[in-house]
Amino acid sequence: MEVKKTKKSHAHYEPDFKEEILRMLNSGKNVDEISKTFGISRNVLYTWKSKSQMKTKTKTSEEQTTYRRPTNFRERITQKRERSITV
């Protein structure tokens, strides 16, 4: 007997719908209540909330280029020198 593997598909939600759900979550509405009302798993709701919070916490490109972790010894020495001169 051969077993066919089927690819699971998951629901895709419109961005406007997600934003409305996130507004509800951020306003303090109960996750269980939203989950039951809209038929969306709690895990999905927490994932959406987490991702939306990460987007708001990302640094601007200017902040990101201010300090980059050195990749080799020479870069580390150079950055240490530059920091000691500016301080």
C-alpha positions as CSV (number, residue, x, y, z in Angstrom):
1,M,0.0,0.0,0.0
2,E,1.4,3.4,-1.0
3,V,0.9,6.5,1.1
4,K,0.5,9.7,-0.7
5,K,2.0,12.7,1.0
6,T,-0.1,15.7,0.8
7,K,1.1,19.2,1.3
8,K,-0.7,21.1,4.0
9,S,-2.0,24.4,3.0
10,H,-2.8,27.2,5.4
11,A,-5.2,30.0,5.3
12,H,-4.1,33.3,3.9
13,Y,-5.6,36.4,5.4
14,E,-5.9,39.9,3.9
15,P,-3.6,42.5,5.4
16,D,-6.6,44.7,6.3
17,F,-8.1,41.8,8.2
18,K,-4.8,41.1,10.1
19,E,-4.5,44.8,11.0
20,E,-8.0,44.8,12.4
21,I,-7.3,41.7,14.5
22,L,-4.0,43.3,15.7
23,R,-5.9,46.4,16.8
24,M,-8.3,44.2,18.8
25,L,-5.3,42.4,20.4
26,N,-3.5,45.6,21.2
27,S,-6.6,47.2,22.7
28,G,-6.7,44.3,25.3
29,K,-9.3,42.0,23.8
30,N,-8.9,38.4,25.0
31,V,-6.9,36.2,22.6
32,D,-9.2,33.2,23.3
33,E,-12.3,35.3,22.5
34,I,-10.8,36.5,19.2
35,S,-9.6,32.9,18.4
36,K,-13.1,31.5,18.8
37,T,-14.9,34.3,17.1
38,F,-12.8,34.3,14.0
39,G,-11.7,30.7,13.9
40,I,-8.0,31.6,14.0
41,S,-5.7,29.5,16.2
42,R,-4.2,31.3,19.3
43,N,-0.7,30.4,18.0
44,V,-1.4,32.3,14.7
45,L,-2.6,35.3,16.7
46,Y,0.5,35.4,18.9
47,T,2.7,35.0,15.8
48,W,1.0,38.0,14.1
49,K,1.3,40.1,17.3
50,S,5.0,39.2,17.7
51,K,5.8,40.0,14.0
52,S,4.0,43.3,14.2
53,Q,5.9,44.3,17.3
54,M,9.2,43.3,15.6
55,K,8.4,45.6,12.7
56,T,7.8,48.5,14.9
57,K,11.1,47.9,16.8
58,T,13.4,47.6,13.8
59,K,16.1,50.2,13.6
60,T,16.3,52.8,10.9
61,S,19.0,52.2,8.3
62,E,21.0,55.1,9.8
63,E,21.0,53.4,13.2
64,Q,22.0,50.0,11.7
65,T,25.0,51.4,9.9
66,T,26.3,53.2,13.0
67,Y,27.9,50.1,14.4
68,R,28.5,46.8,12.6
69,R,30.0,43.9,14.4
70,P,33.6,43.4,13.1
71,T,34.1,40.2,11.1
72,N,37.9,39.9,11.6
73,F,40.7,40.9,13.9
74,R,41.9,43.8,11.8
75,E,38.4,45.4,11.7
76,R,38.1,45.0,15.5
77,I,41.4,46.8,16.1
78,T,40.5,49.6,13.7
79,Q,37.1,50.1,15.4
80,K,38.6,50.1,18.8
81,R,41.1,52.8,17.7
82,E,38.3,54.9,16.2
83,R,36.2,54.7,19.3
84,S,39.1,55.6,21.6
85,I,39.9,58.6,19.4
86,T,36.3,59.9,19.4
87,V,35.8,59.5,23.2
